[in-house]
Structures are given as C-alpha cells and as structure tokens.
Amino acid sequence: MEKAIHEYTTLSKWGNSKATRIPTSIVKLLNIDINQKFSVSVQGHSIVLTPETKKASSIHELFADWEDDGLRHHELDWGTAEGEELPW
C-alpha cells in the first residue's frame, strides 16, 4: 500500500468530545467500514489511527483460510496429557 493520498479534514465538536471525518478515498484505500475500531496513538506531533484487526472468536474462524501444505502424512503424537487437556 504505497499509494499516497493527501486529504484535509476538520476537528469538530461532537457532544462533549471532538471528532473528525475520514475522507472516502482513505476509507476505500484501507478497506475499512462503519464501526471499525482503531487504536489511537501520538507519534511526535501526529495523531495515528491504526485499524484493529478482528480476532478469531473460535478455532474455526482462526483456521478458516488455512490450506494444507501436504508436509504431514500422518497424525503427530504429542505424548500423554500433562495438564488438564482433554484426552483424544
């Protein structure tokens, strides 16, 4: 993502807080949507907004895009359970 975009926005009052709008060109470039969460930090004299990535809520979501690389030809034996793991 090396495309440079230079836009302007204004800080406005929103209730007891301050708010600004993110221009559509930046929203499209970063592929972000309404209700996107951001972490906010300050670097030097700049405000940095970093979109948070969604964390998987289940093992199925975690491995949804995984493709088998074919390196394992059999089930791996990890030994006996040593904690409170469920037995297979």
PDB file of N, CA, C and O in Angstrom, chain B, residues numbered from 101:
ATOM      1  N   MET B 101       0.842  -1.168   0.000  1.00  0.00           N
ATOM      2  CA  MET B 101       0.000   0.000   0.000  1.00  0.00           C
ATOM      3  C   MET B 101       0.890   1.234   0.000  1.00  0.00           C
ATOM      4  O   MET B 101       1.045   1.890   1.030  1.00  0.00           O
ATOM      5  N   GLU B 102       1.452   1.541  -1.107  1.00  0.00           N
ATOM      6  CA  GLU B 102       2.353   2.673  -1.231  1.00  0.00           C
ATOM      7  C   GLU B 102       1.670   3.898  -1.833  1.00  0.00           C
ATOM      8  O   GLU B 102       2.313   4.926  -2.042  1.00  0.00           O
ATOM      9  N   LYS B 103       0.385   3.795  -2.108  1.00  0.00           N
ATOM     10  CA  LYS B 103      -0.326   4.910  -2.717  1.00  0.00           C
ATOM     11  C   LYS B 103      -0.455   6.051  -1.708  1.00  0.00           C
ATOM     12  O   LYS B 103      -0.947   5.845  -0.598  1.00  0.00           O
ATOM     13  N   ALA B 104      -0.016   7.247  -2.087  1.00  0.00           N
ATOM     14  CA  ALA B 104      -0.084   8.405  -1.198  1.00  0.00           C
ATOM     15  C   ALA B 104      -1.358   9.188  -1.472  1.00  0.00           C
ATOM     16  O   ALA B 104      -1.672   9.501  -2.621  1.00  0.00           O
ATOM     17  N   ILE B 105      -2.080   9.498  -0.421  1.00  0.00           N
ATOM     18  CA  ILE B 105      -3.286  10.316  -0.520  1.00  0.00           C
ATOM     19  C   ILE B 105      -3.112  11.473   0.445  1.00  0.00           C
ATOM     20  O   ILE B 105      -2.712  11.282   1.594  1.00  0.00           O
ATOM     21  N   HIS B 106      -3.409  12.653  -0.018  1.00  0.00           N
ATOM     22  CA  HIS B 106      -3.318  13.831   0.840  1.00  0.00           C
ATOM     23  C   HIS B 106      -4.688  14.490   0.860  1.00  0.00           C
ATOM     24  O   HIS B 106      -5.122  15.045  -0.150  1.00  0.00           O
ATOM     25  N   GLU B 107      -5.367  14.436   1.982  1.00  0.00           N
ATOM     26  CA  GLU B 107      -6.705  15.000   2.139  1.00  0.00           C
ATOM     27  C   GLU B 107      -6.709  15.913   3.369  1.00  0.00           C
ATOM     28  O   GLU B 107      -5.765  15.917   4.159  1.00  0.00           O
ATOM     29  N   TYR B 108      -7.771  16.673   3.510  1.00  0.00           N
ATOM     30  CA  TYR B 108      -7.948  17.533   4.679  1.00  0.00           C
ATOM     31  C   TYR B 108      -9.236  17.170   5.385  1.00  0.00           C
ATOM     32  O   TYR B 108     -10.194  16.719   4.757  1.00  0.00           O
ATOM     33  N   THR B 109      -9.257  17.367   6.695  1.00  0.00           N
ATOM     34  CA  THR B 109     -10.451  17.178   7.492  1.00  0.00           C
ATOM     35  C   THR B 109     -10.418  18.208   8.611  1.00  0.00           C
ATOM     36  O   THR B 109      -9.377  18.819   8.854  1.00  0.00           O
ATOM     37  N   THR B 110     -11.517  18.408   9.281  1.00  0.00           N
ATOM     38  CA  THR B 110     -11.620  19.422  10.324  1.00  0.00           C
ATOM     39  C   THR B 110     -12.036  18.780  11.636  1.00  0.00           C
ATOM     40  O   THR B 110     -12.885  17.889  11.653  1.00  0.00           O
ATOM     41  N   LEU B 111     -11.445  19.224  12.726  1.00  0.00           N
ATOM     42  CA  LEU B 111     -11.839  18.774  14.055  1.00  0.00           C
ATOM     43  C   LEU B 111     -13.085  19.543  14.459  1.00  0.00           C
ATOM     44  O   LEU B 111     -13.094  20.773  14.414  1.00  0.00           O
ATOM     45  N   SER B 112     -14.129  18.839  14.851  1.00  0.00           N
ATOM     46  CA  SER B 112     -15.409  19.458  15.211  1.00  0.00           C
ATOM     47  C   SER B 112     -15.838  19.014  16.596  1.00  0.00           C
ATOM     48  O   SER B 112     -15.349  18.008  17.108  1.00  0.00           O
ATOM     49  N   LYS B 113     -16.735  19.747  17.195  1.00  0.00           N
ATOM     50  CA  LYS B 113     -17.303  19.374  18.488  1.00  0.00           C
ATOM     51  C   LYS B 113     -18.400  18.342  18.245  1.00  0.00           C
ATOM     52  O   LYS B 113     -19.223  18.496  17.343  1.00  0.00           O
ATOM     53  N   TRP B 114     -18.401  17.303  19.050  1.00  0.00           N
ATOM     54  CA  TRP B 114     -19.423  16.263  18.953  1.00  0.00           C
ATOM     55  C   TRP B 114     -19.797  15.904  20.386  1.00  0.00           C
ATOM     56  O   TRP B 114     -19.109  15.103  21.019  1.00  0.00           O
ATOM     57  N   GLY B 115     -20.858  16.475  20.896  1.00  0.00           N
ATOM     58  CA  GLY B 115     -21.218  16.319  22.297  1.00  0.00           C
ATOM     59  C   GLY B 115     -20.145  16.956  23.150  1.00  0.00           C
ATOM     60  O   GLY B 115     -19.781  18.111  22.929  1.00  0.00           O
ATOM     61  N   ASN B 116     -19.633  16.217  24.126  1.00  0.00           N
ATOM     62  CA  ASN B 116     -18.541  16.710  24.965  1.00  0.00           C
ATOM     63  C   ASN B 116     -17.175  16.340  24.406  1.00  0.00           C
ATOM     64  O   ASN B 116     -16.152  16.629  25.026  1.00  0.00           O
ATOM     65  N   SER B 117     -17.151  15.704  23.244  1.00  0.00           N
ATOM     66  CA  SER B 117     -15.901  15.243  22.642  1.00  0.00           C
ATOM     67  C   SER B 117     -15.588  16.038  21.395  1.00  0.00           C
ATOM     68  O   SER B 117     -16.320  16.957  21.027  1.00  0.00           O
ATOM     69  N   LYS B 118     -14.503  15.681  20.753  1.00  0.00           N
ATOM     70  CA  LYS B 118     -14.119  16.235  19.460  1.00  0.00           C
ATOM     71  C   LYS B 118     -14.108  15.090  18.456  1.00  0.00           C
ATOM     72  O   LYS B 118     -13.823  13.947  18.810  1.00  0.00           O
ATOM     73  N   ALA B 119     -14.419  15.403  17.202  1.00  0.00           N
ATOM     74  CA  ALA B 119     -14.471  14.361  16.171  1.00  0.00           C
ATOM     75  C   ALA B 119     -13.986  14.922  14.850  1.00  0.00           C
ATOM     76  O   ALA B 119     -14.004  16.132  14.628  1.00  0.00           O
ATOM     77  N   THR B 120     -13.555  14.032  13.981  1.00  0.00           N
ATOM     78  CA  THR B 120     -13.196  14.386  12.618  1.00  0.00           C
ATOM     79  C   THR B 120     -13.710  13.291  11.696  1.00  0.00           C
ATOM     80  O   THR B 120     -14.022  12.189  12.149  1.00  0.00           O
ATOM     81  N   ARG B 121     -13.799  13.585  10.427  1.00  0.00           N
ATOM     82  CA  ARG B 121     -14.269  12.596   9.457  1.00  0.00           C
ATOM     83  C   ARG B 121     -13.087  12.089   8.653  1.00  0.00           C
ATOM     84  O   ARG B 121     -12.154  12.835   8.356  1.00  0.00           O
ATOM     85  N   ILE B 122     -13.138  10.828   8.310  1.00  0.00           N
ATOM     86  CA  ILE B 122     -12.100  10.237   7.462  1.00  0.00           C
ATOM     87  C   ILE B 122     -12.605  10.287   6.020  1.00  0.00           C
ATOM     88  O   ILE B 122     -13.675   9.752   5.729  1.00  0.00           O
ATOM     89  N   PRO B 123     -11.863  10.913   5.119  1.00  0.00           N
ATOM     90  CA  PRO B 123     -12.309  11.029   3.733  1.00  0.00           C
ATOM     91  C   PRO B 123     -12.527   9.663   3.071  1.00  0.00           C
ATOM     92  O   PRO B 123     -11.832   8.693   3.374  1.00  0.00           O
ATOM     93  N   THR B 124     -13.501   9.609   2.167  1.00  0.00           N
ATOM     94  CA  THR B 124     -13.873   8.375   1.483  1.00  0.00           C
ATOM     95  C   THR B 124     -12.694   7.730   0.761  1.00  0.00           C
ATOM     96  O   THR B 124     -12.574   6.505   0.744  1.00  0.00           O
ATOM     97  N   SER B 125     -11.828   8.539   0.169  1.00  0.00           N
ATOM     98  CA  SER B 125     -10.684   7.971  -0.560  1.00  0.00           C
ATOM     99  C   SER B 125      -9.788   7.154   0.374  1.00  0.00           C
ATOM    100  O   SER B 125      -9.235   6.135  -0.040  1.00  0.00           O
ATOM    101  N   ILE B 126      -9.642   7.583   1.604  1.00  0.00           N
ATOM    102  CA  ILE B 126      -8.816   6.845   2.577  1.00  0.00           C
ATOM    103  C   ILE B 126      -9.560   5.609   3.057  1.00  0.00           C
ATOM    104  O   ILE B 126      -8.959   4.547   3.218  1.00  0.00           O
ATOM    105  N   VAL B 127     -10.866   5.738   3.288  1.00  0.00           N
ATOM    106  CA  VAL B 127     -11.687   4.593   3.705  1.00  0.00           C
ATOM    107  C   VAL B 127     -11.609   3.483   2.654  1.00  0.00           C
ATOM    108  O   VAL B 127     -11.459   2.311   2.998  1.00  0.00           O
ATOM    109  N   LYS B 128     -11.712   3.852   1.375  1.00  0.00           N
ATOM    110  CA  LYS B 128     -11.639   2.853   0.303  1.00  0.00           C
ATOM    111  C   LYS B 128     -10.242   2.243   0.194  1.00  0.00           C
ATOM    112  O   LYS B 128     -10.101   1.034   0.010  1.00  0.00           O
ATOM    113  N   LEU B 129      -9.218   3.077   0.308  1.00  0.00           N
ATOM    114  CA  LEU B 129      -7.847   2.581   0.200  1.00  0.00           C
ATOM    115  C   LEU B 129      -7.533   1.560   1.283  1.00  0.00           C
ATOM    116  O   LEU B 129      -6.894   0.542   1.016  1.00  0.00           O
ATOM    117  N   LEU B 130      -7.982   1.831   2.507  1.00  0.00           N
ATOM    118  CA  LEU B 130      -7.701   0.942   3.636  1.00  0.00           C
ATOM    119  C   LEU B 130      -8.742  -0.155   3.808  1.00  0.00           C
ATOM    120  O   LEU B 130      -8.596  -1.025   4.667  1.00  0.00           O
ATOM    121  N   ASN B 131      -9.806  -0.116   2.983  1.00  0.00           N
ATOM    122  CA  ASN B 131     -10.867  -1.119   3.051  1.00  0.00           C
ATOM    123  C   ASN B 131     -11.442  -1.219   4.466  1.00  0.00           C
ATOM    124  O   ASN B 131     -11.573  -2.308   5.024  1.00  0.00           O
ATOM    125  N   ILE B 132     -11.781  -0.059   5.028  1.00  0.00           N
ATOM    126  CA  ILE B 132     -12.392  -0.033   6.357  1.00  0.00           C
ATOM    127  C   ILE B 132     -13.867   0.291   6.210  1.00  0.00           C
ATOM    128  O   ILE B 132     -14.294   0.776   5.162  1.00  0.00           O
ATOM    129  N   ASP B 133     -14.649   0.029   7.244  1.00  0.00           N
ATOM    130  CA  ASP B 133     -16.089   0.188   7.165  1.00  0.00           C
ATOM    131  C   ASP B 133     -16.606   0.836   8.443  1.00  0.00           C
ATOM    132  O   ASP B 133     -15.849   1.077   9.383  1.00  0.00           O
ATOM    133  N   ILE B 134     -17.887   1.110   8.462  1.00  0.00           N
ATOM    134  CA  ILE B 134     -18.540   1.699   9.623  1.00  0.00           C
ATOM    135  C   ILE B 134     -18.321   0.795  10.834  1.00  0.00           C
ATOM    136  O   ILE B 134     -18.307  -0.429  10.698  1.00  0.00           O
ATOM    137  N   ASN B 135     -18.152   1.377  11.996  1.00  0.00           N
ATOM    138  CA  ASN B 135     -17.923   0.699  13.274  1.00  0.00           C
ATOM    139  C   ASN B 135     -16.552   0.038  13.363  1.00  0.00           C
ATOM    140  O   ASN B 135     -16.311  -0.769  14.261  1.00  0.00           O
ATOM    141  N   GLN B 136     -15.650   0.372  12.436  1.00  0.00           N
ATOM    142  CA  GLN B 136     -14.273  -0.123  12.525  1.00  0.00           C
ATOM    143  C   GLN B 136     -13.637   0.446  13.784  1.00  0.00           C
ATOM    144  O   GLN B 136     -13.747   1.643  14.046  1.00  0.00           O
ATOM    145  N   LYS B 137     -12.973  -0.396  14.563  1.00  0.00           N
ATOM    146  CA  LYS B 137     -12.266   0.072  15.751  1.00  0.00           C
ATOM    147  C   LYS B 137     -10.836   0.427  15.376  1.00  0.00           C
ATOM    148  O   LYS B 137     -10.226  -0.209  14.516  1.00  0.00           O
ATOM    149  N   PHE B 138     -10.309   1.463  16.042  1.00  0.00           N
ATOM    150  CA  PHE B 138      -8.948   1.930  15.807  1.00  0.00           C
ATOM    151  C   PHE B 138      -8.226   2.060  17.122  1.00  0.00           C
ATOM    152  O   PHE B 138      -8.836   2.374  18.144  1.00  0.00           O
ATOM    153  N   SER B 139      -6.930   1.822  17.106  1.00  0.00           N
ATOM    154  CA  SER B 139      -6.113   2.231  18.241  1.00  0.00           C
ATOM    155  C   SER B 139      -5.619   3.637  17.901  1.00  0.00           C
ATOM    156  O   SER B 139      -5.313   3.932  16.746  1.00  0.00           O
ATOM    157  N   VAL B 140      -5.546   4.493  18.904  1.00  0.00           N
ATOM    158  CA  VAL B 140      -5.139   5.881  18.714  1.00  0.00           C
ATOM    159  C   VAL B 140      -3.843   6.098  19.468  1.00  0.00           C
ATOM    160  O   VAL B 140      -3.739   5.773  20.650  1.00  0.00           O
ATOM    161  N   SER B 141      -2.846   6.654  18.771  1.00  0.00           N
ATOM    162  CA  SER B 141      -1.567   6.943  19.415  1.00  0.00           C
ATOM    163  C   SER B 141      -1.044   8.276  18.912  1.00  0.00           C
ATOM    164  O   SER B 141      -1.542   8.827  17.930  1.00  0.00           O
ATOM    165  N   VAL B 142      -0.044   8.776  19.593  1.00  0.00           N
ATOM    166  CA  VAL B 142       0.599  10.024  19.199  1.00  0.00           C
ATOM    167  C   VAL B 142       2.050   9.712  18.893  1.00  0.00           C
ATOM    168  O   VAL B 142       2.749   9.112  19.709  1.00  0.00           O
ATOM    169  N   GLN B 143       2.505  10.120  17.711  1.00  0.00           N
ATOM    170  CA  GLN B 143       3.911   9.963  17.322  1.00  0.00           C
ATOM    171  C   GLN B 143       4.415  11.340  16.929  1.00  0.00           C
ATOM    172  O   GLN B 143       4.008  11.897  15.909  1.00  0.00           O
ATOM    173  N   GLY B 144       5.306  11.881  17.749  1.00  0.00           N
ATOM    174  CA  GLY B 144       5.763  13.244  17.516  1.00  0.00           C
ATOM    175  C   GLY B 144       4.594  14.187  17.717  1.00  0.00           C
ATOM    176  O   GLY B 144       4.001  14.212  18.796  1.00  0.00           O
ATOM    177  N   HIS B 145       4.253  14.961  16.705  1.00  0.00           N
ATOM    178  CA  HIS B 145       3.103  15.854  16.756  1.00  0.00           C
ATOM    179  C   HIS B 145       1.978  15.360  15.861  1.00  0.00           C
ATOM    180  O   HIS B 145       1.167  16.155  15.385  1.00  0.00           O
ATOM    181  N   SER B 146       1.923  14.041  15.627  1.00  0.00           N
ATOM    182  CA  SER B 146       0.904  13.462  14.753  1.00  0.00           C
ATOM    183  C   SER B 146       0.006  12.502  15.514  1.00  0.00           C
ATOM    184  O   SER B 146       0.462  11.770  16.391  1.00  0.00           O
ATOM    185  N   ILE B 147      -1.270  12.513  15.171  1.00  0.00           N
ATOM    186  CA  ILE B 147      -2.228  11.540  15.695  1.00  0.00           C
ATOM    187  C   ILE B 147      -2.244  10.378  14.715  1.00  0.00           C
ATOM    188  O   ILE B 147      -2.427  10.577  13.514  1.00  0.00           O
ATOM    189  N   VAL B 148      -2.053   9.164  15.223  1.00  0.00           N
ATOM    190  CA  VAL B 148      -2.008   7.980  14.366  1.00  0.00           C
ATOM    191  C   VAL B 148      -3.193   7.078  14.706  1.00  0.00           C
ATOM    192  O   VAL B 148      -3.345   6.645  15.848  1.00  0.00           O
ATOM    193  N   LEU B 149      -4.027   6.801  13.712  1.00  0.00           N
ATOM    194  CA  LEU B 149      -5.139   5.867  13.855  1.00  0.00           C
ATOM    195  C   LEU B 149      -4.756   4.575  13.147  1.00  0.00           C
ATOM    196  O   LEU B 149      -4.433   4.592  11.959  1.00  0.00           O
ATOM    197  N   THR B 150      -4.790   3.468  13.858  1.00  0.00           N
ATOM    198  CA  THR B 150      -4.447   2.172  13.279  1.00  0.00           C
ATOM    199  C   THR B 150      -5.659   1.251  13.374  1.00  0.00           C
ATOM    200  O   THR B 150      -6.105   0.943  14.480  1.00  0.00           O
ATOM    201  N   PRO B 151      -6.205   0.802  12.235  1.00  0.00           N
ATOM    202  CA  PRO B 151      -7.363  -0.092  12.290  1.00  0.00           C
ATOM    203  C   PRO B 151      -7.016  -1.380  13.036  1.00  0.00           C
ATOM    204  O   PRO B 151      -5.981  -1.996  12.783  1.00  0.00           O
ATOM    205  N   GLU B 152      -7.888  -1.775  13.950  1.00  0.00           N
ATOM    206  CA  GLU B 152      -7.689  -3.041  14.652  1.00  0.00           C
ATOM    207  C   GLU B 152      -8.176  -4.167  13.756  1.00  0.00           C
ATOM    208  O   GLU B 152      -9.185  -4.038  13.063  1.00  0.00           O
ATOM    209  N   THR B 153      -7.451  -5.260  13.782  1.00  0.00           N
ATOM    210  CA  THR B 153      -7.880  -6.419  13.011  1.00  0.00           C
ATOM    211  C   THR B 153      -8.762  -7.292  13.888  1.00  0.00           C
ATOM    212  O   THR B 153      -8.563  -7.375  15.100  1.00  0.00           O
ATOM    213  N   LYS B 154      -9.727  -7.933  13.273  1.00  0.00           N
ATOM    214  CA  LYS B 154     -10.653  -8.792  14.013  1.00  0.00           C
ATOM    215  C   LYS B 154      -9.918 -10.029  14.510  1.00  0.00           C
ATOM    216  O   LYS B 154      -9.188 -10.677  13.759  1.00  0.00           O
ATOM    217  N   LYS B 155     -10.117 -10.342  15.763  1.00  0.00           N
ATOM    218  CA  LYS B 155      -9.528 -11.548  16.334  1.00  0.00           C
ATOM    219  C   LYS B 155     -10.539 -12.686  16.220  1.00  0.00           C
ATOM    220  O   LYS B 155     -11.740 -12.498  16.416  1.00  0.00           O
ATOM    221  N   ALA B 156     -10.027 -13.849  15.904  1.00  0.00           N
ATOM    222  CA  ALA B 156     -10.896 -15.020  15.760  1.00  0.00           C
ATOM    223  C   ALA B 156     -11.578 -15.335  17.083  1.00  0.00           C
ATOM    224  O   ALA B 156     -10.947 -15.288  18.139  1.00  0.00           O
ATOM    225  N   SER B 157     -12.869 -15.655  17.025  1.00  0.00           N
ATOM    226  CA  SER B 157     -13.608 -15.994  18.239  1.00  0.00           C
ATOM    227  C   SER B 157     -13.757 -17.507  18.407  1.00  0.00           C
ATOM    228  O   SER B 157     -14.270 -17.974  19.423  1.00  0.00           O
ATOM    229  N   SER B 158     -13.307 -18.266  17.411  1.00  0.00           N
ATOM    230  CA  SER B 158     -13.363 -19.729  17.520  1.00  0.00           C
ATOM    231  C   SER B 158     -12.210 -20.318  16.713  1.00  0.00           C
ATOM    232  O   SER B 158     -11.596 -19.627  15.899  1.00  0.00           O
ATOM    233  N   ILE B 159     -11.928 -21.562  16.936  1.00  0.00           N
ATOM    234  CA  ILE B 159     -10.861 -22.225  16.195  1.00  0.00           C
ATOM    235  C   ILE B 159     -11.228 -22.329  14.713  1.00  0.00           C
ATOM    236  O   ILE B 159     -10.349 -22.353  13.851  1.00  0.00           O
ATOM    237  N   HIS B 160     -12.525 -22.392  14.425  1.00  0.00           N
ATOM    238  CA  HIS B 160     -12.973 -22.477  13.033  1.00  0.00           C
ATOM    239  C   HIS B 160     -12.670 -21.176  12.290  1.00  0.00           C
ATOM    240  O   HIS B 160     -12.246 -21.202  11.135  1.00  0.00           O
ATOM    241  N   GLU B 161     -12.889 -20.033  12.957  1.00  0.00           N
ATOM    242  CA  GLU B 161     -12.535 -18.748  12.344  1.00  0.00           C
ATOM    243  C   GLU B 161     -11.026 -18.614  12.204  1.00  0.00           C
ATOM    244  O   GLU B 161     -10.534 -18.094  11.203  1.00  0.00           O
ATOM    245  N   LEU B 162     -10.296 -19.081  13.202  1.00  0.00           N
ATOM    246  CA  LEU B 162      -8.850 -18.968  13.200  1.00  0.00           C
ATOM    247  C   LEU B 162      -8.232 -19.688  12.002  1.00  0.00           C
ATOM    248  O   LEU B 162      -7.284 -19.187  11.398  1.00  0.00           O
ATOM    249  N   PHE B 163      -8.762 -20.854  11.661  1.00  0.00           N
ATOM    250  CA  PHE B 163      -8.189 -21.653  10.581  1.00  0.00           C
ATOM    251  C   PHE B 163      -9.045 -21.667   9.316  1.00  0.00           C
ATOM    252  O   PHE B 163      -8.871 -22.543   8.469  1.00  0.00           O
ATOM    253  N   ALA B 164      -9.964 -20.714   9.174  1.00  0.00           N
ATOM    254  CA  ALA B 164     -10.885 -20.694   8.031  1.00  0.00           C
ATOM    255  C   ALA B 164     -10.158 -20.634   6.690  1.00  0.00           C
ATOM    256  O   ALA B 164     -10.621 -21.240   5.723  1.00  0.00           O
ATOM    257  N   ASP B 165      -9.039 -19.924   6.601  1.00  0.00           N
ATOM    258  CA  ASP B 165      -8.331 -19.773   5.325  1.00  0.00           C
ATOM    259  C   ASP B 165      -7.102 -20.665   5.208  1.00  0.00           C
ATOM    260  O   ASP B 165      -6.314 -20.511   4.275  1.00  0.00           O
ATOM    261  N   TRP B 166      -6.932 -21.584   6.131  1.00  0.00           N
ATOM    262  CA  TRP B 166      -5.743 -22.431   6.137  1.00  0.00           C
ATOM    263  C   TRP B 166      -5.824 -23.470   5.022  1.00  0.00           C
ATOM    264  O   TRP B 166      -6.868 -24.084   4.801  1.00  0.00           O
ATOM    265  N   GLU B 167      -4.716 -23.651   4.332  1.00  0.00           N
ATOM    266  CA  GLU B 167      -4.634 -24.685   3.309  1.00  0.00           C
ATOM    267  C   GLU B 167      -3.528 -25.656   3.693  1.00  0.00           C
ATOM    268  O   GLU B 167      -2.439 -25.244   4.092  1.00  0.00           O
ATOM    269  N   ASP B 168      -3.810 -26.931   3.572  1.00  0.00           N
ATOM    270  CA  ASP B 168      -2.836 -27.960   3.933  1.00  0.00           C
ATOM    271  C   ASP B 168      -1.636 -27.871   3.001  1.00  0.00           C
ATOM    272  O   ASP B 168      -1.786 -27.816   1.780  1.00  0.00           O
ATOM    273  N   ASP B 169      -0.442 -27.859   3.589  1.00  0.00           N
ATOM    274  CA  ASP B 169       0.779 -27.779   2.775  1.00  0.00           C
ATOM    275  C   ASP B 169       1.299 -29.166   2.389  1.00  0.00           C
ATOM    276  O   ASP B 169       2.289 -29.277   1.666  1.00  0.00           O
ATOM    277  N   GLY B 170       0.635 -30.222   2.870  1.00  0.00           N
ATOM    278  CA  GLY B 170       0.982 -31.583   2.485  1.00  0.00           C
ATOM    279  C   GLY B 170       2.260 -32.115   3.127  1.00  0.00           C
ATOM    280  O   GLY B 170       2.771 -33.146   2.691  1.00  0.00           O
ATOM    281  N   LEU B 171       2.788 -31.446   4.144  1.00  0.00           N
ATOM    282  CA  LEU B 171       4.034 -31.895   4.757  1.00  0.00           C
ATOM    283  C   LEU B 171       3.830 -32.996   5.795  1.00  0.00           C
ATOM    284  O   LEU B 171       4.764 -33.730   6.117  1.00  0.00           O
ATOM    285  N   ARG B 172       2.624 -33.109   6.312  1.00  0.00           N
ATOM    286  CA  ARG B 172       2.348 -34.137   7.313  1.00  0.00           C
ATOM    287  C   ARG B 172       1.568 -35.268   6.664  1.00  0.00           C
ATOM    288  O   ARG B 172       0.494 -35.057   6.101  1.00  0.00           O
ATOM    289  N   HIS B 173       2.119 -36.465   6.750  1.00  0.00           N
ATOM    290  CA  HIS B 173       1.479 -37.607   6.116  1.00  0.00           C
ATOM    291  C   HIS B 173       0.771 -38.502   7.123  1.00  0.00           C
ATOM    292  O   HIS B 173       0.109 -39.472   6.752  1.00  0.00           O
ATOM    293  N   HIS B 174       0.919 -38.167   8.403  1.00  0.00           N
ATOM    294  CA  HIS B 174       0.274 -38.958   9.439  1.00  0.00           C
ATOM    295  C   HIS B 174       0.011 -38.068  10.640  1.00  0.00           C
ATOM    296  O   HIS B 174       0.523 -36.952  10.718  1.00  0.00           O
ATOM    297  N   GLU B 175      -0.781 -38.561  11.567  1.00  0.00           N
ATOM    298  CA  GLU B 175      -1.091 -37.809  12.776  1.00  0.00           C
ATOM    299  C   GLU B 175       0.156 -37.715  13.650  1.00  0.00           C
ATOM    300  O   GLU B 175       0.904 -38.685  13.775  1.00  0.00           O
ATOM    301  N   LEU B 176       0.376 -36.571  14.244  1.00  0.00           N
ATOM    302  CA  LEU B 176       1.534 -36.379  15.114  1.00  0.00           C
ATOM    303  C   LEU B 176       1.207 -36.813  16.534  1.00  0.00           C
ATOM    304  O   LEU B 176       0.104 -36.565  17.020  1.00  0.00           O
ATOM    305  N   ASP B 177       2.147 -37.454  17.196  1.00  0.00           N
ATOM    306  CA  ASP B 177       1.969 -37.870  18.580  1.00  0.00           C
ATOM    307  C   ASP B 177       2.683 -36.868  19.472  1.00  0.00           C
ATOM    308  O   ASP B 177       3.908 -36.753  19.431  1.00  0.00           O
ATOM    309  N   TRP B 178       1.919 -36.146  20.277  1.00  0.00           N
ATOM    310  CA  TRP B 178       2.485 -35.138  21.169  1.00  0.00           C
ATOM    311  C   TRP B 178       2.715 -35.690  22.568  1.00  0.00           C
ATOM    312  O   TRP B 178       3.060 -34.929  23.472  1.00  0.00           O
ATOM    313  N   GLY B 179       2.533 -36.988  22.772  1.00  0.00           N
ATOM    314  CA  GLY B 179       2.761 -37.594  24.080  1.00  0.00           C
ATOM    315  C   GLY B 179       1.492 -37.571  24.920  1.00  0.00           C
ATOM    316  O   GLY B 179       0.415 -37.215  24.442  1.00  0.00           O
ATOM    317  N   THR B 180       1.644 -37.956  26.171  1.00  0.00           N
ATOM    318  CA  THR B 180       0.486 -38.012  27.067  1.00  0.00           C
ATOM    319  C   THR B 180       0.156 -36.620  27.587  1.00  0.00           C
ATOM    320  O   THR B 180       1.007 -35.732  27.632  1.00  0.00           O
ATOM    321  N   ALA B 181      -1.093 -36.458  27.976  1.00  0.00           N
ATOM    322  CA  ALA B 181      -1.542 -35.186  28.536  1.00  0.00           C
ATOM    323  C   ALA B 181      -0.855 -34.928  29.869  1.00  0.00           C
ATOM    324  O   ALA B 181      -0.745 -35.834  30.695  1.00  0.00           O
ATOM    325  N   GLU B 182      -0.391 -33.696  30.086  1.00  0.00           N
ATOM    326  CA  GLU B 182       0.315 -33.383  31.320  1.00  0.00           C
ATOM    327  C   GLU B 182      -0.399 -32.333  32.156  1.00  0.00           C
ATOM    328  O   GLU B 182       0.028 -32.044  33.274  1.00  0.00           O
ATOM    329  N   GLY B 183      -1.456 -31.768  31.647  1.00  0.00           N
ATOM    330  CA  GLY B 183      -2.193 -30.757  32.389  1.00  0.00           C
ATOM    331  C   GLY B 183      -3.646 -31.160  32.439  1.00  0.00           C
ATOM    332  O   GLY B 183      -3.977 -32.293  32.790  1.00  0.00           O
ATOM    333  N   GLU B 184      -4.496 -30.246  32.093  1.00  0.00           N
ATOM    334  CA  GLU B 184      -5.934 -30.537  32.096  1.00  0.00           C
ATOM    335  C   GLU B 184      -6.456 -30.631  30.674  1.00  0.00           C
ATOM    336  O   GLU B 184      -7.608 -30.282  30.414  1.00  0.00           O
ATOM    337  N   GLU B 185      -5.610 -31.107  29.733  1.00  0.00           N
ATOM    338  CA  GLU B 185      -6.031 -31.274  28.369  1.00  0.00           C
ATOM    339  C   GLU B 185      -7.089 -32.369  28.276  1.00  0.00           C
ATOM    340  O   GLU B 185      -7.129 -33.289  29.094  1.00  0.00           O
ATOM    341  N   LEU B 186      -7.933 -32.250  27.277  1.00  0.00           N
ATOM    342  CA  LEU B 186      -8.925 -33.296  27.055  1.00  0.00           C
ATOM    343  C   LEU B 186      -8.276 -34.453  26.319  1.00  0.00           C
ATOM    344  O   LEU B 186      -7.514 -34.230  25.378  1.00  0.00           O
ATOM    345  N   PRO B 187      -8.558 -35.687  26.725  1.00  0.00           N
ATOM    346  CA  PRO B 187      -7.985 -36.827  26.003  1.00  0.00           C
ATOM    347  C   PRO B 187      -8.656 -37.014  24.658  1.00  0.00           C
ATOM    348  O   PRO B 187      -9.850 -36.750  24.516  1.00  0.00           O
ATOM    349  N   TRP B 188      -7.912 -37.460  23.688  1.00  0.00           N
ATOM    350  CA  TRP B 188      -8.463 -37.723  22.355  1.00  0.00           C
ATOM    351  C   TRP B 188      -8.888 -39.135  22.344  1.00  0.00           C
ATOM    352  O   TRP B 188      -9.392 -39.621  21.332  1.00  0.00           O
TER     353      TRP B 188
END
